């Protein structure tokens, strides 16, 4: 029997009394200010990942295959067959990754994809992306 409650301004449905207790404990541990992001359980992360559109799921699966290593923007463009030149391909990739981040934020879980920009030997920018540990664990359990 589902339990509905309000948590941080949003209606949340819990499947068990244990989930309700976990939310109550989380709220008391973090405090009403909500300054820290709450970490969703693996079920929550998995449900967010499964609800993503196909293109975003494909990107997450690429990152999961590379885990714990990173995937570069060039590798994404090649694997996802993103059209156009480097700039237009990276704009398309940015939209895909932004959608993943927005879905995680909406579910009040920490970011699923991490990002770092470095300079290559020729001075060009290389964007590195990798999957967050909890997201990898949630995908691996399935």
Backbone as CSV, one residue per row, in Angstrom:
resi,resn,N_x,N_y,N_z,CA_x,CA_y,CA_z,C_x,C_y,C_z
1,UNK,0.842,-1.178,0.000,0.000,0.000,0.000,0.883,1.235,0.000
2,UNK,0.716,2.137,-0.972,1.568,3.322,-1.022,1.201,4.342,0.053
3,UNK,2.202,5.056,0.523,2.035,6.106,1.514,2.416,7.417,0.844
4,UNK,1.517,8.403,0.889,1.801,9.705,0.300,2.090,10.694,1.410
5,UNK,3.118,11.524,1.174,3.479,12.546,2.143,4.140,13.703,1.412
6,UNK,4.271,14.824,2.071,4.956,15.978,1.504,6.374,16.000,2.035
7,UNK,7.335,16.140,1.135,8.751,16.171,1.505,9.413,17.273,0.697
8,UNK,9.939,18.282,1.387,10.620,19.409,0.742,9.775,20.037,-0.359
9,UNK,8.505,20.233,-0.062,7.623,20.921,-0.992,7.082,20.080,-2.126
10,UNK,7.336,18.780,-2.112,6.849,17.911,-3.175,6.116,16.728,-2.565
11,UNK,5.075,16.280,-3.261,4.373,15.091,-2.819,5.205,13.858,-3.189
12,UNK,5.448,13.001,-2.234,6.276,11.822,-2.429,5.435,10.594,-2.092
13,UNK,5.571,9.556,-2.908,4.890,8.292,-2.640,5.920,7.271,-2.197
14,UNK,5.702,6.695,-1.036,6.596,5.672,-0.497,5.873,4.328,-0.543
15,UNK,6.638,3.286,-0.795,6.053,1.950,-0.892,5.908,1.255,0.456
16,UNK,6.657,1.704,1.450,6.617,1.010,2.735,6.785,2.011,3.875
17,UNK,6.406,1.597,5.094,6.639,2.468,6.257,8.139,2.744,6.468
18,UNK,8.984,1.790,6.046,10.429,1.988,6.173,10.929,3.152,5.323
19,UNK,10.354,3.303,4.115,10.738,4.433,3.267,10.293,5.755,3.878
20,UNK,9.109,5.772,4.486,8.628,6.972,5.169,9.584,7.328,6.299
21,UNK,9.966,6.327,7.092,10.896,6.564,8.201,12.237,7.058,7.687
22,UNK,12.708,6.516,6.566,13.990,6.955,6.000,13.929,8.422,5.599
23,UNK,12.814,8.866,5.011,12.673,10.273,4.651,12.635,11.171,5.879
24,UNK,11.932,10.726,6.902,11.862,11.505,8.144,13.256,11.611,8.765
25,UNK,13.984,10.505,8.798,15.341,10.525,9.351,16.259,11.402,8.515
26,UNK,16.109,11.354,7.198,16.928,12.172,6.309,16.658,13.642,6.552
27,UNK,15.403,14.007,6.679,15.043,15.410,6.906,15.609,15.901,8.226
28,UNK,15.561,15.074,9.258,16.096,15.509,10.549,17.616,15.566,10.525
29,UNK,18.258,14.711,9.730,19.724,14.729,9.637,20.208,15.918,8.827
30,UNK,19.527,16.240,7.724,19.943,17.338,6.855,19.456,18.663,7.404
31,UNK,18.269,18.670,8.003,17.715,19.902,8.545,16.738,20.523,7.569
32,UNK,15.967,21.419,8.065,14.929,22.045,7.250,15.503,22.962,6.186
33,UNK,16.757,23.413,6.361,17.335,24.327,5.375,17.524,23.650,4.036
34,UNK,17.751,22.332,4.041,17.937,21.606,2.793,19.194,22.010,2.068
35,UNK,20.209,22.482,2.786,21.441,22.934,2.140,22.184,21.797,1.465
36,UNK,22.092,20.635,1.997,22.755,19.487,1.394,21.750,18.746,0.526
37,UNK,22.243,18.187,-0.569,21.369,17.389,-1.426,21.183,16.017,-0.794
38,UNK,19.969,15.540,-0.848,19.693,14.210,-0.324,20.112,13.177,-1.357
39,UNK,20.663,12.093,-0.910,21.013,11.002,-1.822,19.844,10.065,-1.906
40,UNK,19.412,9.818,-3.129,18.320,8.879,-3.320,18.838,7.467,-3.164
41,UNK,17.948,6.565,-2.845,18.346,5.173,-2.789,18.534,4.637,-4.195
42,UNK,19.063,3.430,-4.305,19.317,2.867,-5.625,18.020,2.711,-6.420
43,UNK,16.934,2.427,-5.744,15.661,2.307,-6.451,15.298,3.639,-7.097
44,UNK,15.511,4.738,-6.382,15.202,6.054,-6.902,16.102,6.389,-8.086
45,UNK,17.383,6.146,-7.963,18.305,6.411,-9.063,17.931,5.560,-10.262
46,UNK,17.682,4.297,-10.035,17.323,3.395,-11.133,16.037,3.845,-11.821
47,UNK,15.047,4.256,-11.043,13.791,4.696,-11.656,13.994,5.964,-12.473
48,UNK,14.862,6.863,-12.025,15.181,8.060,-12.804,15.856,7.654,-14.106
49,UNK,16.828,6.752,-14.026,17.546,6.319,-15.222,16.617,5.627,-16.207
50,UNK,15.691,4.818,-15.696,14.773,4.100,-16.573,13.731,5.017,-17.205
51,UNK,13.485,6.170,-16.582,12.481,7.090,-17.122,13.061,8.050,-18.170
52,UNK,14.382,8.011,-18.367,15.016,8.906,-19.337,14.632,8.528,-20.764
53,UNK,14.596,9.516,-21.669,14.393,9.204,-23.088,15.528,8.313,-23.616
54,UNK,15.281,7.644,-24.721,16.222,6.653,-25.258,17.620,7.220,-25.486
55,UNK,17.719,8.428,-26.018,19.025,9.022,-26.305,19.824,9.240,-25.017
56,UNK,19.143,9.678,-23.960,19.802,9.883,-22.671,20.169,8.549,-22.029
57,UNK,19.312,7.554,-22.162,19.638,6.228,-21.641,20.855,5.657,-22.356
58,UNK,20.951,5.878,-23.650,22.101,5.411,-24.415,23.380,6.048,-23.881
59,UNK,23.335,7.356,-23.588,24.504,8.055,-23.042,24.895,7.490,-21.677
60,UNK,23.918,7.242,-20.826,24.198,6.674,-19.499,24.803,5.281,-19.644
61,UNK,24.286,4.486,-20.588,24.829,3.146,-20.802,26.271,3.190,-21.305
62,UNK,26.604,4.171,-22.146,28.000,4.330,-22.576,28.904,4.608,-21.383
63,UNK,28.450,5.482,-20.505,29.236,5.805,-19.307,29.348,4.597,-18.387
64,UNK,28.279,3.835,-18.283,28.288,2.656,-17.424,29.273,1.607,-17.939
65,UNK,29.342,1.439,-19.269,30.292,0.484,-19.852,31.731,0.897,-19.591
66,UNK,31.992,2.207,-19.586,33.348,2.712,-19.383,33.742,2.766,-17.907
67,UNK,32.764,2.667,-16.995,33.024,2.817,-15.557,34.122,1.874,-15.090
68,UNK,35.084,2.308,-14.274,35.205,3.597,-13.608,35.966,4.649,-14.431
69,UNK,36.310,4.329,-15.645,37.010,5.284,-16.501,36.046,6.345,-17.022
70,UNK,36.598,7.363,-17.654,35.792,8.439,-18.212,35.557,8.216,-19.704
71,UNK,34.624,8.964,-20.243,34.345,8.985,-21.672,34.524,10.428,-22.130
72,UNK,35.228,10.649,-23.234,35.457,12.010,-23.717,34.321,12.445,-24.638
73,UNK,34.276,13.732,-24.897,33.265,14.251,-25.816,33.438,13.649,-27.208
74,UNK,34.681,13.426,-27.636,34.931,12.816,-28.954,34.382,11.390,-29.002
75,UNK,34.570,10.628,-27.916,34.040,9.265,-27.867,32.512,9.269,-27.917
76,UNK,31.895,10.213,-27.198,30.441,10.342,-27.245,29.976,10.632,-28.661
77,UNK,30.616,11.608,-29.316,30.208,11.974,-30.677,30.311,10.782,-31.614
78,UNK,31.386,10.009,-31.485,31.560,8.831,-32.338,30.517,7.754,-32.046
79,UNK,30.349,7.414,-30.779,29.435,6.330,-30.392,27.973,6.674,-30.653
80,UNK,27.623,7.943,-30.454,26.230,8.351,-30.598,25.923,8.860,-32.005
81,UNK,26.956,8.883,-32.857,26.790,9.336,-34.241,26.131,10.712,-34.294
82,UNK,26.668,11.641,-33.472,26.114,12.992,-33.436,26.505,13.723,-34.714
83,UNK,25.555,14.374,-35.359,25.805,14.995,-36.663,26.615,16.282,-36.553
84,UNK,27.159,16.688,-37.692,27.819,17.980,-37.788,29.252,17.963,-37.300
85,UNK,29.785,19.152,-37.118,31.167,19.300,-36.672,31.270,19.173,-35.152
86,UNK,32.457,19.397,-34.639,32.688,19.234,-33.201,31.769,20.148,-32.389
87,UNK,31.613,21.401,-32.817,30.797,22.344,-32.064,29.330,21.926,-32.033
88,UNK,28.748,21.614,-33.180,27.335,21.236,-33.194,27.119,19.892,-32.496
89,UNK,28.086,18.976,-32.636,27.992,17.700,-31.935,28.047,17.879,-30.436
90,UNK,28.910,18.783,-29.962,29.007,19.023,-28.522,27.778,19.750,-27.991
91,UNK,27.156,20.592,-28.825,25.921,21.245,-28.388,24.819,20.201,-28.203
92,UNK,24.736,19.270,-29.116,23.749,18.190,-29.004,24.043,17.340,-27.767
93,UNK,25.314,17.014,-27.549,25.717,16.241,-26.374,25.379,16.997,-25.090
94,UNK,25.611,18.298,-25.086,25.304,19.107,-23.897,23.815,19.026,-23.560
95,UNK,22.972,19.045,-24.580,21.540,18.932,-24.345,21.163,17.586,-23.763
96,UNK,21.779,16.537,-24.260,21.512,15.186,-23.763,21.921,15.076,-22.294
97,UNK,23.138,15.550,-21.979,23.632,15.457,-20.606,22.871,16.388,-19.664
98,UNK,22.440,17.548,-20.164,21.647,18.461,-19.332,20.316,17.821,-18.959
99,UNK,19.733,17.084,-19.888,18.477,16.390,-19.593,18.640,15.360,-18.491
100,UNK,19.779,14.671,-18.488,20.059,13.685,-17.435,20.184,14.399,-16.086
101,UNK,20.909,15.507,-16.076,21.098,16.267,-14.832,19.789,16.835,-14.314
102,UNK,18.951,17.339,-15.215,17.660,17.890,-14.795,16.764,16.812,-14.198
103,UNK,16.794,15.633,-14.775,15.988,14.534,-14.232,16.453,14.167,-12.824
104,UNK,17.771,14.149,-12.612,18.312,13.846,-11.278,17.932,14.942,-10.288
105,UNK,18.059,16.189,-10.703,17.729,17.297,-9.810,16.248,17.278,-9.448
106,UNK,15.404,16.997,-10.433,13.966,16.943,-10.185,13.620,15.858,-9.170
107,UNK,14.356,14.741,-9.205,14.128,13.641,-8.258,14.855,13.867,-6.941
108,UNK,15.572,14.997,-6.821,16.299,15.358,-5.596,17.391,14.353,-5.246
109,UNK,18.104,13.896,-6.289,19.265,13.044,-6.062,20.498,13.762,-6.597
110,UNK,21.636,13.363,-6.121,22.887,13.970,-6.559,23.099,13.732,-8.047
111,UNK,23.960,14.529,-8.661,24.208,14.364,-10.097,24.620,12.929,-10.451
112,UNK,24.144,12.480,-11.615,24.436,11.143,-12.093,25.713,11.137,-12.919
113,UNK,25.939,12.219,-13.646,27.103,12.339,-14.526,28.017,13.434,-14.002
114,UNK,29.297,13.135,-13.896,30.312,14.112,-13.492,31.048,14.585,-14.732
115,UNK,31.593,15.800,-14.686,32.235,16.400,-15.852,33.501,17.161,-15.440
116,UNK,34.501,17.084,-16.300,35.744,17.832,-16.087,36.267,18.239,-17.467
117,UNK,36.787,19.459,-17.565,37.384,19.927,-18.810,38.884,20.084,-18.583
118,UNK,39.685,19.515,-19.494,41.145,19.615,-19.418,41.676,20.095,-20.768
119,UNK,42.904,20.545,-20.781,43.558,20.946,-22.031,44.401,19.790,-22.541
120,UNK,44.249,19.491,-23.836,45.041,18.446,-24.470,46.428,18.968,-24.794
121,UNK,47.299,18.112,-25.311,48.674,18.496,-25.624,48.743,19.575,-26.702
122,UNK,47.731,19.636,-27.577,47.699,20.649,-28.629,46.984,21.916,-28.161
123,UNK,46.603,21.984,-26.901,45.922,23.149,-26.358,44.416,23.116,-26.512
124,UNK,43.889,22.065,-27.129,42.444,21.964,-27.309,41.770,21.484,-26.028
125,UNK,40.517,21.832,-25.869,39.772,21.401,-24.688,39.235,19.985,-24.890
126,UNK,39.393,19.178,-23.861,38.857,17.822,-23.856,37.885,17.736,-22.682
127,UNK,36.669,17.344,-22.995,35.652,17.202,-21.957,35.590,15.736,-21.559
128,UNK,35.729,15.487,-20.257,35.680,14.121,-19.729,34.415,13.961,-18.900
129,UNK,33.716,12.856,-19.107,32.489,12.562,-18.385,32.597,11.173,-17.781
130,UNK,32.065,11.014,-16.590,32.030,9.689,-15.991,30.778,9.558,-15.137
131,UNK,30.415,8.324,-14.901,29.207,7.999,-14.154,29.504,8.041,-12.661
132,UNK,28.592,8.595,-11.908,28.714,8.659,-10.461,28.564,7.248,-9.878
133,UNK,29.262,6.965,-8.812,29.320,5.630,-8.215,27.939,5.053,-7.911
134,UNK,27.040,5.850,-7.321,25.712,5.335,-6.962,24.900,4.954,-8.198
135,UNK,25.037,5.722,-9.268,24.321,5.411,-10.502,24.852,4.100,-11.101
136,UNK,26.171,3.924,-11.061,26.747,2.678,-11.548,26.252,1.485,-10.737
137,UNK,26.220,1.644,-9.419,25.746,0.557,-8.555,24.283,0.224,-8.847
138,UNK,23.461,1.253,-9.066,22.049,1.019,-9.363,21.876,0.290,-10.698
139,UNK,22.664,0.650,-11.686,22.583,-0.019,-12.981,23.121,-1.445,-12.934
140,UNK,24.112,-1.673,-12.100,24.740,-2.985,-12.009,23.850,-4.002,-11.303
141,UNK,22.964,-3.530,-10.453,22.094,-4.434,-9.700,20.995,-5.034,-10.558
142,UNK,20.674,-4.360,-11.677,19.518,-4.736,-12.475,19.610,-6.002,-13.178
